[in-house]
Amino acid sequence: MKSRNVIIAWFAFALPVLILAAVLWRGPGDAAAQQKIVWKVQSAWPANNLLHISAVELAKMVEDMSGGRLKWEMSAAGTIVPAFEVLDAVNRGIIDASHAWPGYWAGKNSAAGLFAPGPGGPFGMDREEYLAWLFAGGGLELYNDLLQKELKMNVVVPVFTTSLPYWEPLGWFKKPFTNLDELRKMRFRTSGLGMEMMKTMGVSVVTLAGGEVIPALERGAIEGAEWAIPSHDILMGFYNVSKNYYMPDLRQPASYQEVLINKPKWDALPKDLQAIVKWAGMAEIIRMTAYSVDQDSKAIEELEKKHGVKILTTPPDVLKAQLPAIDKVYEVESQKNPYFAKVLKSQKDFASRAVPHAQKIRPPIDVVVAHYWKK
């Protein structure tokens, strides 16, 4: 009986201590697991644009994968700041993050246009080769150096995302044209290094944010404009103001968007949440690519059959003039901007291996297309 009383007394003393120890041992981990982080995020896109929808999907992935620990309060362009000001807003902490496009920052440093990516591929790189340069050839590191060391921005890009799988068409035009001389008489909306290429070709160009493009075409402030690929353009409503859709083009290869994050906010994230943001972005490349391929073919059918849009072939002399114009833009910018030259060299070195190999290993798909689909 005495020993039983001793045991009971010991438990009476020890149990509260054990409970307290368990709380202290488990507490920090539990608190971290339950911590809710909410970021204010604005995209650079109108709410009905597929790029903004991609940003919304990415935010959902981050929240789901983190079990609700990291939530992005997502808003469209202009909600907090204008589209072209999201980089500065992230830098200053006005917003915590943004889903945007590197080509918009070419005015701050022309090297940003090479991450758009630049016209011509660059150097014939298609989607796969450029993706490889970004994630295996040092491109992502070069872009962060551009933002942080060259532009002195307190911003980090942990991942590129939102693949557009096709090269963009030349664009939408109020009236048909048959050659470069006629194109030179029009005012054309474009952006990034593609704008410099078109300038070098003698085309009159202007830059407008996404929400301004359709109204400008409608009122005649411009006679032509490009935006993205058919699945995106149809949502913008280009068919309401133009029936002439020209493709292909060398101005804008298959592209990727960026996830801009305020660096102190990023550094404060636990490592597992950082990994979730990074790999959610990579997953969105696959989802958006699949969705765009499916939607693009449907969009072209709808544009032609329902909205009376004419899918027209870009005049050969326009495409022919683009290559020397691209070379000239790259030469001029390399001479003016050492960092542009550094990035361009990295891309050219990578392309010198990847592009010839791709050309050798890819079959002549035109033969297959002709066999199955050309009547």
C-alpha positions in Angstrom: 0.0 0.0 0.0 2.9 2.3 0.9 4.6 1.8 -2.5 1.3 2.4 -4.3 0.9 5.7 -2.5 4.4 6.7 -3.5 3.7 5.9 -7.1 0.4 7.9 -7.0 2.2 10.8 -5.4 5.0 10.6 -8.0 2.5 10.8 -10.8 0.7 13.6 -9.2 3.9 15.6 -9.2 5.3 14.4 -12.5 2.2 14.5 -14.7 1.9 18.3 -14.8 5.6 18.6 -15.5 5.3 16.0 -18.4 2.4 17.9 -19.8 4.2 21.2 -19.6 7.3 19.7 -21.3 5.1 18.2 -24.1 3.5 21.6 -24.7 6.9 23.4 -24.8 8.4 20.7 -27.0 5.5 20.6 -29.5 4.4 24.2 -29.2 6.8 26.0 -31.7 6.3 23.3 -34.3 2.5 23.5 -34.0 2.6 27.3 -34.0 4.6 27.3 -37.2 2.4 24.7 -38.8 -0.7 26.8 -38.1 0.8 30.2 -39.0 -1.3 32.0 -41.6 0.6 34.2 -44.0 -1.4 36.4 -46.4 0.2 38.2 -49.3 -1.2 41.1 -51.3 -0.6 40.1 -54.9 -1.5 42.0 -58.1 -1.0 40.7 -61.6 -0.1 42.9 -64.6 -3.1 41.6 -66.6 -6.8 42.5 -67.0 -9.2 40.2 -65.0 -10.5 38.4 -68.1 -7.1 37.7 -69.5 -5.8 34.1 -69.4 -2.5 35.3 -67.9 -4.4 36.7 -64.9 -6.4 33.5 -64.7 -3.1 31.7 -64.6 -2.0 33.9 -61.7 -5.3 33.0 -59.9 -4.7 29.3 -60.5 -1.1 29.6 -59.2 -2.4 31.3 -56.0 -4.9 28.4 -55.5 -2.1 25.9 -55.9 0.1 27.7 -53.4 -2.8 27.8 -50.9 -3.8 24.2 -51.4 -0.2 22.9 -51.3 0.6 24.8 -48.1 -2.6 23.6 -46.4 -3.8 27.2 -46.2 -0.6 28.5 -44.5 0.2 30.8 -47.4 -2.6 32.7 -49.1 -2.3 35.2 -52.0 -5.0 37.8 -52.2 -5.0 38.1 -55.9 -6.1 41.2 -57.8 -6.0 42.3 -61.5 -4.0 45.1 -63.1 -4.9 48.5 -61.9 -6.5 47.4 -58.7 -3.7 48.8 -56.6 -1.2 50.1 -59.1 -1.1 50.3 -63.0 0.2 47.3 -64.8 3.6 48.8 -65.7 4.2 49.8 -62.1 4.0 46.4 -60.4 7.8 45.9 -60.3 8.3 49.2 -58.5 5.3 48.4 -56.2 6.9 45.0 -55.2 10.2 46.7 -54.6 8.7 49.2 -52.3 6.4 46.7 -50.5 3.2 48.3 -51.7 2.3 44.8 -52.9 4.0 41.6 -51.7 4.2 39.9 -55.1 3.2 40.2 -58.7 2.6 38.0 -61.8 4.1 40.0 -64.7 6.3 39.8 -67.8 10.0 40.7 -68.0 9.6 42.5 -71.3 7.8 45.3 -69.5 11.0 46.3 -67.8 13.1 46.8 -71.0 12.7 50.5 -70.5 14.6 50.2 -67.2 17.3 47.9 -68.6 17.1 46.6 -72.2 18.5 43.2 -71.0 15.0 42.5 -69.4 13.7 42.1 -73.0 15.9 39.1 -73.5 13.9 37.3 -70.8 10.6 38.0 -72.7 12.3 36.2 -74.5 13.9 38.3 -77.3 12.9 38.2 -80.9 14.1 35.3 -83.0 14.2 32.9 -80.1 16.8 34.3 -79.6 19.1 32.5 -82.1 16.5 30.0 -83.2 15.7 28.7 -79.7 12.2 27.4 -79.5 10.1 26.8 -76.4 12.0 23.8 -75.1 15.5 25.3 -75.7 14.6 28.6 -74.0 13.0 26.7 -71.1 16.2 24.7 -70.7 18.3 27.9 -70.8 16.1 29.5 -68.1 16.3 26.6 -65.6 19.5 24.7 -66.7 21.6 27.2 -68.5 21.8 30.0 -65.8 19.0 32.2 -67.1 17.0 32.4 -63.9 20.2 33.4 -62.0 21.0 36.1 -64.6 17.5 37.5 -64.3 17.8 37.8 -60.5 21.2 39.5 -60.9 19.6 41.9 -63.3 16.8 42.9 -60.9 18.9 42.9 -57.7 22.4 44.1 -58.9 21.7 46.1 -62.0 18.3 47.7 -61.2 18.9 47.7 -57.4 15.5 46.2 -56.8 14.6 44.5 -53.5 12.9 41.8 -55.5 13.4 38.1 -56.1 12.1 35.9 -58.9 12.2 32.3 -57.5 10.5 30.9 -60.7 9.2 31.7 -64.1 5.8 30.3 -64.9 2.8 30.3 -67.3 4.1 29.0 -70.5 2.6 30.3 -73.8 3.5 27.4 -76.0 3.3 29.1 -79.4 5.1 32.0 -81.1 2.8 35.0 -81.1 1.1 36.1 -84.4 2.1 39.3 -86.0 -1.2 40.8 -84.8 -4.6 42.3 -85.6 -5.0 45.0 -88.2 -7.9 47.3 -89.1 -7.3 46.7 -92.8 -5.4 44.1 -94.9 -1.9 44.8 -96.2 0.4 43.0 -98.6 3.9 44.2 -97.9 6.3 45.9 -95.5 5.8 49.3 -97.1 2.1 49.3 -96.3 2.8 48.1 -92.7 5.2 51.1 -92.3 2.3 53.4 -92.9 0.4 52.1 -89.8 0.7 52.7 -86.1 1.3 49.4 -84.4 1.1 48.5 -80.7 3.8 46.2 -79.4 6.3 46.0 -76.5 9.7 44.8 -75.3 12.5 44.2 -77.7 10.0 43.4 -80.4 9.1 47.1 -80.4 12.8 48.0 -81.1 12.8 45.4 -83.9 9.8 46.9 -85.5 11.2 50.4 -85.1 14.4 49.3 -86.9 12.2 48.0 -89.7 10.7 51.5 -90.1 7.3 50.7 -88.4 5.7 53.3 -86.3 5.2 51.7 -82.9 3.5 52.5 -79.5 3.4 50.7 -76.2 0.1 50.3 -74.4 -1.0 48.2 -71.4 -3.4 45.3 -72.0 -6.5 47.2 -71.0 -5.8 50.1 -73.4 -5.2 48.1 -76.6 -8.7 47.4 -77.7 -10.0 50.9 -77.1 -7.0 52.3 -79.0 -7.8 50.1 -82.0 -11.5 50.9 -81.8 -11.0 54.7 -81.9 -8.3 54.5 -84.5 -5.4 55.7 -82.4 -3.6 52.7 -83.7 -4.1 50.6 -86.9 -2.6 47.4 -85.6 -1.7 45.6 -82.4 -0.4 42.4 -81.0 -1.2 40.9 -77.6 -0.5 37.1 -77.2 -1.8 34.0 -78.9 -5.4 33.2 -80.2 -6.7 31.7 -77.0 -5.7 34.9 -75.1 -6.7 37.3 -77.9 -10.2 36.0 -78.2 -10.9 36.8 -74.6 -9.6 40.3 -75.1 -12.2 40.8 -77.8 -9.9 41.8 -80.7 -12.5 40.3 -83.2 -14.9 43.1 -82.2 -12.6 45.8 -83.6 -10.6 43.9 -86.3 -11.2 41.1 -88.7 -7.6 40.7 -90.1 -5.4 38.4 -88.0 -1.9 38.0 -89.4 0.5 35.1 -88.5 3.3 33.9 -88.1 5.9 36.2 -86.7 9.5 36.2 -85.4 8.9 39.1 -82.9 7.8 37.1 -79.9 8.7 33.5 -79.2 6.9 31.2 -76.9 7.2 33.0 -73.6 7.1 32.7 -69.8 5.9 35.0 -67.1 7.6 35.9 -63.9 6.7 35.7 -60.2 8.1 38.9 -58.7 8.3 38.8 -54.9 9.4 41.4 -52.4 12.7 40.0 -51.1 12.2 40.6 -47.3 8.8 38.8 -47.7 10.5 35.9 -49.5 13.4 35.7 -47.0 10.9 35.5 -44.1 9.1 32.5 -45.6 9.8 29.1 -44.1 11.9 26.9 -46.5 9.0 24.6 -47.2 6.7 27.5 -48.3 9.5 28.8 -50.5 9.7 25.3 -52.1 5.9 25.3 -52.6 5.9 28.7 -54.4 8.7 27.5 -56.6 7.3 24.1 -57.6 3.7 25.4 -57.9 5.1 27.9 -60.5 6.7 25.0 -62.3 3.5 23.0 -62.2 1.6 26.0 -63.7 3.9 25.8 -66.7 2.5 22.4 -67.5 -1.1 23.2 -66.7 -1.1 26.4 -68.7 0.7 24.8 -71.7 -1.9 22.1 -71.9 -4.8 24.5 -71.5 -3.4 26.9 -74.1 -2.8 24.2 -76.7 -6.4 23.0 -76.3 -7.9 26.5 -76.2 -5.8 27.9 -79.1 -7.2 25.5 -81.7 -10.7 26.1 -80.4 -10.2 29.8 -80.5 -9.1 29.8 -84.1 -12.2 27.9 -85.2 -14.4 30.2 -83.3 -12.7 33.3 -84.7 -13.1 32.1 -88.2 -16.5 30.5 -88.1 -18.4 32.6 -85.6 -16.8 36.0 -85.8 -15.8 36.2 -89.4 -12.1 36.8 -88.7 -9.7 36.2 -91.7 -6.5 34.3 -90.7 -4.0 35.9 -93.0 -0.3 35.0 -93.8 2.3 37.6 -92.9 3.8 39.0 -96.1 7.2 37.3 -96.8 9.1 40.6 -97.0 8.0 41.4 -93.4 9.5 38.2 -92.0 12.6 38.6 -94.2 13.2 42.1 -92.8 12.8 40.9 -89.2 16.0 38.9 -89.0 18.5 41.7 -89.9 16.4 44.0 -87.7 16.8 41.6 -84.8 20.6 41.4 -85.4 20.8 45.2 -85.5 18.9 45.6 -82.3 21.1 43.1 -80.5 24.2 44.7 -81.8 23.2 48.2 -80.8 22.0 47.2 -77.3 25.1 45.1 -76.6 27.3 48.1 -77.3 25.2 50.3 -75.0 24.6 47.9 -72.2 27.3 45.4 -70.9 24.7 43.4 -69.0 22.6 43.0 -72.2 25.7 41.7 -73.9 26.4 39.3 -71.0 22.9 37.8 -71.1 22.9 37.6 -74.9 26.2 35.8 -74.9 24.8 33.3 -72.4 21.8 32.7 -74.7 24.0 32.4 -77.8 26.4 30.0 -76.2 23.5 27.8 -75.1 21.8 28.0 -78.4 24.9 27.1 -80.3 24.6 23.6 -78.7 20.9 23.2 -78.3 19.5 24.6 -81.6 21.6 22.6 -84.1 20.9 19.4 -82.1 17.1 20.2 -82.0 17.2 20.8 -85.8 18.8 17.4 -86.3 16.6 15.4 -84.0 13.2 16.9 -84.8 11.5 15.2 -87.8 10.2 17.4 -90.6 6.7 17.9 -89.2 5.5 19.7 -92.3 5.6 16.4 -94.1 3.4 14.9 -91.5 1.0 17.8 -91.6 0.8 17.7 -95.4 0.0 13.9 -95.2 -2.8 14.2 -92.7 -4.3 17.7 -92.9 -3.7 19.4 -96.2 -6.4 18.6 -98.8 
